[in-house]
Amino acid sequence: MNQWILRPSLFWKNIYIAGASVTDRLFVAGGEQGGQSSSEVEYLDLNIGKWFPTHSMQSKRSAPAAAELNNALYVTGGCDGVSYLSSVERLDPREGAWCNLPNMKTRKKCHSMVVLNGKIYTLGGFEGDKYVATVEYFDSRMGSWVETEPMNVSRGNFGAFVIQEKLYAIGGVKKNGEILDIVECYEEESCHSESIREKEPFFRDCVVIFNCYLTRGWIGLFCGLLGREGRKWSMATCTLIKKKSH
């Protein structure tokens, strides 16, 4: 259809929320309502076309992060209006109750969270007095958080994506409110990177259409990848790289 259409409005007006899809439902958790941190959770049932309030989290969380793993909703961090949080909660919609999981090693909000190879990764964020580059993952089989290679750049309020078993951190903000155009890439076991020359300057400012071009034969928004071996992050500046035919 190539157009945006309105869908049912949220049950509550909300900002600084986290969201994720679980089976056929879109979940929204935490945020701020009327300037106050919220523990409220609601979901959009796509079959019915309506938002429903559901079980509230155990902690109020403004600017948390959320992700889905094994048909359960995970929410990490945020701010309860007094303190920055390292706590983690999980909701299994089939059980209908939140449970606490082991805390992250870092208290933070405005971070990103993704799932890579069955592990929940939290990246960056703001810990109260500074933005951080820390990265840690929760291995659900071990039931613990593990710190791994930090990003090269401390950042918050950024995009994070997983494609082809690689994790990308894109843009965001760092200290002094500096807005970033920096892209980093991480691969768990080995990181093969190459230096790529910018060939199409026209696309230099097109970071906002990253997802669109991933579905049309483009593989990324980066030029000048600087690679290192092992569990390392590689850096890039923004451009479009056309996928090579084989």
C-alpha positions as CSV (number, residue, x, y, z in Angstrom):
1,M,0.0,0.0,0.0
2,N,3.0,2.3,0.5
3,Q,1.2,4.6,3.0
4,W,0.7,5.0,6.7
5,I,-2.7,4.4,8.1
6,L,-4.0,5.2,11.6
7,R,-4.4,2.4,14.0
8,P,-6.2,2.4,17.4
9,S,-4.8,4.9,19.9
10,L,-3.0,3.8,23.1
11,F,-5.1,3.3,26.2
12,W,-3.0,6.0,27.9
13,K,-1.1,9.0,26.5
14,N,2.5,8.1,27.0
15,I,6.2,9.1,26.2
16,Y,9.6,7.5,26.9
17,I,8.0,4.0,26.4
18,A,9.5,0.7,25.4
19,G,7.8,-1.7,23.1
20,A,8.1,-5.2,21.6
21,S,5.9,-7.7,19.7
22,V,5.0,-11.0,21.4
23,T,3.2,-13.5,19.1
24,D,0.3,-11.5,17.7
25,R,0.4,-8.7,20.2
26,L,2.2,-5.4,20.4
27,F,3.3,-4.5,23.9
28,V,4.1,-1.1,25.3
29,A,5.6,-0.9,28.8
30,G,6.5,1.9,31.2
31,G,7.2,5.5,30.1
32,E,5.9,8.7,31.6
33,Q,2.3,9.8,32.1
34,G,1.7,13.3,33.3
35,G,5.3,13.8,34.0
36,Q,5.4,10.7,36.3
37,S,7.3,7.4,35.6
38,S,4.9,4.6,34.9
39,S,4.7,0.9,35.5
40,E,1.7,0.5,33.2
41,V,1.6,-2.1,30.4
42,E,-0.8,-2.4,27.5
43,Y,-1.0,-4.4,24.3
44,L,-2.6,-4.1,20.9
45,D,-4.4,-7.3,19.9
46,L,-4.0,-7.3,16.1
47,N,-6.9,-9.8,15.7
48,I,-9.3,-7.6,17.6
49,G,-7.8,-4.2,16.7
50,K,-7.9,-2.7,20.2
51,W,-5.5,-1.8,23.0
52,F,-5.9,-3.5,26.4
53,P,-4.3,-2.7,29.8
54,T,-2.6,-5.7,31.3
55,H,-0.6,-6.6,34.4
56,S,1.6,-3.7,35.5
57,M,5.3,-4.1,36.0
58,Q,6.7,-4.3,39.6
59,S,8.7,-1.1,39.0
60,K,8.0,2.2,37.5
61,R,10.2,2.7,34.4
62,S,10.7,5.8,32.3
63,A,12.9,5.2,29.2
64,P,13.4,1.5,29.7
65,A,14.2,-1.0,26.9
66,A,12.2,-4.0,25.8
67,A,12.6,-7.1,23.7
68,E,10.9,-10.5,23.0
69,L,12.6,-13.8,23.6
70,N,10.9,-17.2,23.5
71,N,7.4,-15.7,23.5
72,A,8.1,-13.7,26.6
73,L,8.5,-9.9,27.1
74,Y,11.7,-8.6,28.8
75,V,12.0,-5.0,30.1
76,T,15.2,-3.6,31.5
77,G,16.4,-0.5,33.2
78,G,14.8,2.9,33.1
79,C,14.2,5.5,35.8
80,D,11.5,5.3,38.5
81,G,11.5,9.0,39.1
82,V,14.1,8.8,41.8
83,S,16.8,6.3,40.8
84,Y,18.2,4.8,37.6
85,L,17.4,1.1,37.5
86,S,19.4,-2.0,36.8
87,S,16.5,-4.3,37.5
88,V,14.9,-6.6,34.9
89,E,11.4,-8.0,34.6
90,R,9.9,-10.7,32.4
91,L,6.3,-11.2,31.4
92,D,5.1,-14.5,30.0
93,P,1.6,-13.6,28.5
94,R,0.5,-17.2,29.0
95,E,1.2,-17.0,32.8
96,G,-0.1,-13.4,33.1
97,A,2.4,-12.3,35.7
98,W,5.7,-10.4,35.9
99,C,8.8,-11.9,37.5
100,N,12.1,-10.4,38.5
101,L,15.3,-11.6,36.9
102,P,18.9,-10.9,37.9
103,N,19.9,-7.3,37.7
104,M,22.1,-5.9,35.0
105,K,25.5,-4.8,36.0
106,T,24.8,-1.2,35.0
107,R,22.0,1.2,36.1
108,K,20.7,3.0,33.0
109,K,17.9,4.4,30.9
110,C,17.8,5.5,27.2
111,H,19.6,2.3,26.3
112,S,18.9,-0.2,23.5
113,M,18.1,-3.9,23.8
114,V,18.1,-6.6,21.1
115,V,18.2,-10.4,20.9
116,L,21.2,-12.1,19.2
117,N,21.7,-15.8,19.1
118,G,19.3,-16.5,21.9
119,K,20.8,-13.8,24.2
120,I,19.4,-10.5,25.3
121,Y,21.9,-7.7,24.8
122,T,21.6,-4.2,26.4
123,L,23.8,-1.5,25.0
124,G,24.8,2.0,26.0
125,G,22.4,4.3,27.8
126,F,22.5,7.1,30.4
127,E,23.5,6.1,34.0
128,G,22.7,9.4,35.7
129,D,25.7,11.5,35.1
130,K,27.1,10.3,31.8
131,Y,26.4,8.2,28.7
132,V,28.0,4.8,28.7
133,A,29.4,2.4,26.1
134,T,28.9,-0.8,28.1
135,V,27.4,-3.9,26.6
136,E,26.1,-6.9,28.5
137,Y,24.0,-9.9,27.7
138,F,21.6,-12.1,29.5
139,D,22.0,-15.8,28.8
140,S,18.6,-17.3,29.7
141,R,20.1,-20.8,29.9
142,M,22.6,-19.7,32.5
143,G,20.4,-17.1,34.2
144,S,23.1,-14.4,34.5
145,W,24.3,-11.2,32.9
146,V,27.8,-11.1,31.3
147,E,29.7,-8.0,30.3
148,T,31.2,-8.2,26.8
149,E,33.1,-5.9,24.5
150,P,32.0,-2.2,25.0
151,M,31.2,0.0,22.0
152,N,33.8,2.4,20.8
153,V,31.5,5.3,21.5
154,S,29.4,6.1,24.6
155,R,25.8,6.8,23.5
156,G,22.1,6.9,24.4
157,N,18.8,7.3,22.5
158,F,20.1,5.3,19.6
159,G,18.9,2.6,17.2
160,A,20.1,-1.0,17.5
161,F,19.3,-3.8,15.0
162,V,20.3,-7.4,14.3
163,I,20.8,-8.6,10.8
164,Q,22.8,-11.6,9.5
165,E,23.8,-12.4,13.1
166,K,25.5,-9.1,13.5
167,L,24.5,-6.3,15.9
168,Y,24.4,-2.7,14.7
169,A,24.4,0.5,16.9
170,I,23.3,3.6,15.0
171,G,23.4,7.2,15.8
172,G,22.2,8.6,19.2
173,V,23.6,11.2,21.5
174,K,26.7,11.4,23.7
175,K,28.0,13.8,26.3
176,N,27.3,17.6,25.9
177,G,24.3,16.6,23.8
178,E,26.4,15.9,20.6
179,I,24.3,14.1,18.0
180,L,26.0,11.2,16.4
181,D,26.2,9.8,12.9
182,I,28.4,6.9,14.0
183,V,27.5,3.3,13.2
184,E,29.1,0.3,14.9
185,C,28.9,-3.4,14.1
186,Y,29.5,-6.3,16.4
187,E,29.7,-10.1,15.7
188,E,29.9,-12.6,18.6
189,E,32.5,-15.1,17.5
190,S,34.5,-13.3,14.8
191,C,34.1,-9.9,13.1
192,H,35.2,-9.7,9.5
193,S,35.3,-6.1,8.4
194,E,36.6,-4.3,5.4
195,S,37.3,-0.7,4.4
196,I,34.6,0.5,2.0
197,R,35.0,3.7,0.0
198,E,32.0,6.0,-0.3
199,K,30.8,5.9,-3.8
200,E,27.5,7.8,-3.7
201,P,27.7,11.0,-1.6
202,F,24.1,11.7,-2.4
203,F,23.0,9.2,0.2
204,R,25.2,10.4,2.9
205,D,22.4,11.7,5.1
206,C,20.0,8.7,4.6
207,V,20.5,7.0,8.0
208,V,16.7,7.3,8.6
209,I,15.9,4.8,5.8
210,F,18.2,2.1,7.1
211,N,15.5,-0.5,7.4
212,C,13.9,0.3,4.1
213,Y,17.0,-0.5,2.1
214,L,17.8,-3.7,4.0
215,T,14.7,-5.1,2.4
216,R,15.6,-4.0,-1.1
217,G,19.0,-5.6,-1.6
218,W,21.1,-3.1,0.5
219,I,23.1,-4.5,3.4
220,G,24.0,-1.4,5.5
221,L,24.6,2.2,6.1
222,F,28.3,2.4,6.5
223,C,31.5,3.3,4.8
224,G,35.0,2.9,6.1
225,L,34.5,-0.2,8.4
226,L,37.5,-0.5,10.7
227,G,37.6,-4.2,11.7
228,R,39.3,-6.0,14.6
229,E,39.4,-9.7,15.3
230,G,37.3,-11.5,17.9
231,R,34.4,-10.1,20.0
232,K,35.0,-6.5,18.9
233,W,33.0,-3.6,17.6
234,S,33.9,-2.1,14.3
235,M,33.0,1.5,13.4
236,A,31.5,3.1,10.3
237,T,30.3,6.5,9.0
238,C,26.9,6.7,7.3
239,T,26.3,5.8,3.7
240,L,24.6,3.0,1.7
241,I,26.5,-0.1,0.6
242,K,25.0,-2.1,-2.3
243,K,25.0,-5.8,-1.8
244,K,27.3,-7.5,-4.3
245,S,26.0,-10.2,-6.6
246,H,27.7,-13.6,-6.6
